[in-house]
Amino acid sequence: MKKIFILLVFYSAISYGQIDFPEIDNWKKGKIETYNSENLWECINGAADYYLNYGFEKLEVAEYLRTEDEYLKVEIYQHKDNLNTYGIYAYERYPDAEFLNIGSEGYINHSALNFYTGNWYVKIHSHQSDDQTIEAIKLLADKVSQLQGESTGKPAAVQKLPEEHYKPYTTKYYPSNYMGLSFLNNVVAADYENDGQKYNLFISEQESPEDALLVIQKYLDFSKTDLKAEADKVFEIDDLFNGKVFLLAKDNVLSGSIGLDKKDEASAIINMLLE
């Protein structure tokens, strides 16, 4: 029995009314089901916790039927803001996929197409990979992206990371527990490589300058370093689990690096992140 299964995931914090799912030729749109944070597990049991961690608020689901054996399933997730939408998209992103000019960023990998735009995350996939199925996936993705209107681009925090030596499609957002550290939250990070040296840069906005210094102090205490946190000073931390870490706080923002060996080089880079 031939089946076509297409899953679309969209996120929007702009409108909380029912989504006007687009029409598509030769496919009949079915009923719409709605989920919230209390029953999300009924739709995506194994992945629900990840979505909730990125500020999930609402999910709407619709089916499209072409024949009894061919159907599309559309899921529209709404999260609290654009940064969290980017975060769940980047969490599931395949860096080696074929990237497309759709929404703020998107890609297709075999018969799966994912993208995000504004506060919508769109996730489309099928068990079939024939040309007709791929065409339907791309057409429906384009219609969905148009519902959000003009793309808002990447979140501001993501755009603060430098482009030089950047490894494409490695940026991620960590709402909590960056590097497994419970005190290091709200982090945007990406991978870099220069002359064979691989390293990571990250930036984190805290609620206040005092909170930014508190994060550094907790990291110093965690690494058993007998120092007191100060603003505008680069701290070198030998982390048993993550290697050499350089950390700097200016006002309420932290910047840091993992994998750089020379303090002068690391200081120049992480200072640049905060300018």
C-alpha positions as CSV (number, residue, x, y, z in Angstrom):
1,M,0.0,0.0,0.0
2,K,1.5,3.3,-1.0
3,K,1.4,6.1,1.5
4,I,2.6,9.6,1.5
5,F,3.2,11.3,4.9
6,I,4.1,14.9,5.0
7,L,4.6,16.6,8.3
8,L,4.6,20.4,8.5
9,V,5.6,22.3,11.6
10,F,5.0,26.0,11.9
11,Y,5.5,28.4,14.8
12,S,3.8,31.7,15.3
13,A,3.6,34.1,18.3
14,I,1.9,36.7,16.2
15,S,-1.6,35.4,15.9
16,Y,-3.3,32.8,18.2
17,G,-6.4,32.3,16.2
18,Q,-6.8,29.2,14.1
19,I,-4.3,29.1,11.2
20,D,-5.8,29.4,7.7
21,F,-4.1,26.4,6.3
22,P,-3.4,26.9,2.5
23,E,-5.2,25.0,-0.2
24,I,-3.2,22.8,-2.6
25,D,-4.5,21.3,-5.9
26,N,-5.6,17.7,-5.9
27,W,-5.4,17.5,-2.1
28,K,-8.5,17.7,0.2
29,K,-7.9,19.5,3.5
30,G,-9.3,17.7,6.5
31,K,-10.2,18.8,10.1
32,I,-7.9,20.8,12.3
33,E,-6.8,19.5,15.7
34,T,-5.3,21.7,18.4
35,Y,-2.8,20.9,21.2
36,N,-1.3,22.9,24.0
37,S,1.5,22.4,26.6
38,E,-0.7,20.1,28.6
39,N,-1.3,17.5,25.8
40,L,1.5,18.0,23.3
41,W,2.9,14.6,24.2
42,E,-0.2,13.0,22.5
43,C,1.1,14.3,19.1
44,I,4.9,14.2,19.5
45,N,5.4,12.1,22.6
46,G,9.2,11.5,22.4
47,A,10.0,15.1,21.3
48,A,7.6,17.1,23.4
49,D,10.1,18.0,26.2
50,Y,12.4,19.6,23.6
51,Y,9.7,21.7,22.2
52,L,8.5,22.8,25.6
53,N,12.0,23.8,26.5
54,Y,11.9,26.3,23.6
55,G,8.8,28.1,24.8
56,F,6.1,26.1,23.0
57,E,2.6,27.5,23.4
58,K,0.3,26.0,20.8
59,L,0.1,23.4,18.0
60,E,-2.5,23.0,15.2
61,V,-2.7,19.9,13.0
62,A,-4.4,19.3,9.7
63,E,-4.5,16.5,7.2
64,Y,-4.5,16.7,3.4
65,L,-5.9,13.7,1.4
66,R,-5.3,12.9,-2.2
67,T,-6.4,9.3,-2.2
68,E,-7.1,6.8,0.6
69,D,-3.5,5.8,0.6
70,E,-1.9,9.3,0.1
71,Y,-2.1,12.0,2.7
72,L,-0.2,15.0,4.0
73,K,-0.1,15.9,7.7
74,V,0.4,19.5,8.7
75,E,1.5,20.6,12.2
76,I,1.8,24.3,13.1
77,Y,3.7,25.0,16.3
78,Q,3.5,28.4,18.0
79,H,6.4,29.4,20.3
80,K,6.8,32.6,22.4
81,D,9.3,34.4,20.2
82,N,11.6,34.3,17.2
83,L,14.7,33.2,19.1
84,N,13.0,30.1,20.5
85,T,11.6,29.3,17.1
86,Y,15.1,29.5,15.7
87,G,16.4,27.4,18.6
88,I,14.2,24.4,17.9
89,Y,14.8,24.7,14.2
90,A,18.6,24.8,14.7
91,Y,18.4,21.9,17.2
92,E,17.0,19.6,14.5
93,R,18.9,21.1,11.6
94,Y,21.1,18.9,9.3
95,P,24.2,21.0,8.5
96,D,25.0,18.8,5.5
97,A,21.6,19.1,3.8
98,E,20.7,21.1,0.7
99,F,19.7,24.6,1.9
100,L,16.9,26.5,0.2
101,N,15.9,30.1,-0.3
102,I,12.7,29.8,1.8
103,G,11.6,31.7,4.9
104,S,14.4,32.9,7.2
105,E,16.3,29.7,6.6
106,G,15.4,26.2,5.3
107,Y,16.7,23.0,3.8
108,I,15.7,19.8,2.2
109,N,17.2,16.4,3.1
110,H,16.0,13.5,1.0
111,S,12.2,13.9,1.2
112,A,12.1,16.1,4.3
113,L,12.0,19.9,4.1
114,N,12.3,22.1,7.2
115,F,12.3,25.9,7.5
116,Y,11.4,28.7,9.9
117,T,10.1,32.1,9.2
118,G,9.2,34.7,11.9
119,N,7.8,32.7,14.7
120,W,6.8,29.7,12.6
121,Y,8.8,26.5,12.3
122,V,7.8,24.4,9.2
123,K,8.7,20.8,9.0
124,I,7.7,18.7,6.0
125,H,8.5,15.1,5.3
126,S,7.3,12.1,3.4
127,H,7.8,8.4,3.1
128,Q,7.9,8.8,-0.6
129,S,10.8,10.5,-2.6
130,D,9.4,10.5,-6.1
131,D,9.4,13.7,-8.1
132,Q,5.7,14.3,-7.7
133,T,6.0,14.1,-3.9
134,I,9.0,16.4,-3.7
135,E,7.1,18.9,-5.9
136,A,4.1,18.8,-3.5
137,I,6.4,19.3,-0.5
138,K,8.0,22.4,-2.0
139,L,4.8,23.9,-3.2
140,L,3.1,23.5,0.2
141,A,6.2,24.9,1.9
142,D,6.1,27.9,-0.3
143,K,2.4,28.5,0.4
144,V,3.0,28.2,4.1
145,S,5.9,30.7,4.1
146,Q,3.7,33.2,2.3
147,L,1.2,33.1,5.2
148,Q,3.8,34.6,7.5
149,G,4.6,37.4,5.1
150,E,8.0,38.9,4.6
151,S,10.8,37.1,6.4
152,T,12.0,38.8,9.6
153,G,15.5,37.3,9.2
154,K,17.6,35.7,11.9
155,P,17.2,36.7,15.5
156,A,19.4,39.7,16.6
157,A,21.3,37.5,19.1
158,V,22.3,35.2,16.3
159,Q,23.5,38.0,14.1
160,K,26.0,39.2,16.8
161,L,28.3,36.2,16.1
162,P,31.1,37.0,13.7
163,E,31.2,35.6,10.2
164,E,35.0,35.2,9.8
165,H,36.0,31.5,10.1
166,Y,32.4,30.5,10.8
167,K,31.4,27.0,10.0
168,P,28.1,27.3,8.2
169,Y,24.8,26.2,9.8
170,T,26.4,25.4,13.2
171,T,24.7,28.3,15.2
172,K,22.4,27.1,18.0
173,Y,20.4,28.6,20.8
174,Y,20.5,27.1,24.2
175,P,17.8,28.3,26.6
176,S,19.3,26.4,29.5
177,N,22.2,24.3,30.6
178,Y,24.8,25.3,28.0
179,M,27.8,22.9,28.1
180,G,25.8,21.0,30.8
181,L,26.1,23.9,33.2
182,S,22.9,24.7,35.1
183,F,24.0,28.4,35.6
184,L,24.8,29.1,32.0
185,N,21.5,29.9,30.2
186,N,20.1,31.9,27.2
187,V,23.2,31.2,25.1
188,V,23.7,31.6,21.3
189,A,26.8,29.6,20.2
190,A,28.5,28.6,16.9
191,D,31.5,26.6,15.7
192,Y,34.6,28.1,14.0
193,E,37.7,26.8,12.4
194,N,40.9,28.7,11.5
195,D,44.1,27.1,10.2
196,G,43.0,23.7,11.5
197,Q,42.1,25.0,14.9
198,K,38.5,24.3,15.9
199,Y,36.8,26.4,18.5
200,N,33.4,27.7,19.7
201,L,32.2,31.2,20.4
202,F,29.1,32.0,22.5
203,I,27.2,35.0,23.8
204,S,24.6,35.2,26.5
205,E,22.3,38.1,27.6
206,Q,21.5,38.1,31.3
207,E,18.9,40.1,33.2
208,S,21.3,42.5,34.7
209,P,25.1,43.2,35.1
210,E,25.0,41.6,38.5
211,D,23.5,38.4,37.0
212,A,26.3,38.4,34.3
213,L,29.0,38.6,37.0
214,L,27.2,35.9,39.1
215,V,27.4,33.5,36.1
216,I,31.2,34.1,35.9
217,Q,31.5,33.6,39.7
218,K,29.6,30.4,39.6
219,Y,31.9,29.2,36.8
220,L,35.0,30.1,38.8
221,D,33.7,28.3,41.8
222,F,32.7,25.3,39.7
223,S,36.3,25.1,38.3
224,K,37.7,25.6,41.8
225,T,39.4,28.8,40.8
226,D,40.1,31.2,43.7
227,L,39.2,34.4,41.9
228,K,36.5,37.0,42.2
229,A,34.4,37.9,39.2
230,E,34.9,41.4,37.7
231,A,33.3,43.3,34.8
232,D,35.4,44.0,31.7
233,K,38.0,41.4,32.6
234,V,38.7,38.2,30.6
235,F,38.9,35.1,32.8
236,E,40.7,32.0,31.8
237,I,39.0,28.8,33.2
238,D,40.4,25.3,32.9
239,D,37.2,23.3,32.7
240,L,37.8,19.6,33.3
241,F,34.9,18.6,31.0
242,N,35.0,21.4,28.3
243,G,38.6,22.3,28.1
244,K,40.0,25.9,28.2
245,V,37.3,28.5,28.4
246,F,37.7,32.3,28.2
247,L,34.8,34.4,29.6
248,L,34.1,38.1,29.7
249,A,31.2,40.2,31.1
250,K,30.3,43.7,29.9
251,D,27.1,45.2,31.4
252,N,24.5,42.4,31.3
253,V,26.1,40.4,28.4
254,L,28.5,37.5,28.6
255,S,30.8,36.4,25.7
256,G,33.1,33.5,25.7
257,S,35.2,30.9,23.8
258,I,35.9,27.2,24.0
259,G,38.9,25.7,22.3
260,L,41.1,28.8,21.9
261,D,44.5,28.4,23.6
262,K,46.0,31.9,23.5
263,K,44.5,34.4,25.9
264,D,45.4,37.4,23.7
265,E,43.6,35.9,20.7
266,A,40.6,34.8,22.7
267,S,40.4,38.2,24.4
268,A,40.3,40.1,21.1
269,I,37.6,37.9,19.7
270,I,35.2,37.8,22.7
271,N,35.6,41.6,23.2
272,M,34.6,42.0,19.6
273,L,31.4,40.0,20.3
274,L,30.3,42.7,22.8
275,E,31.0,45.8,20.7
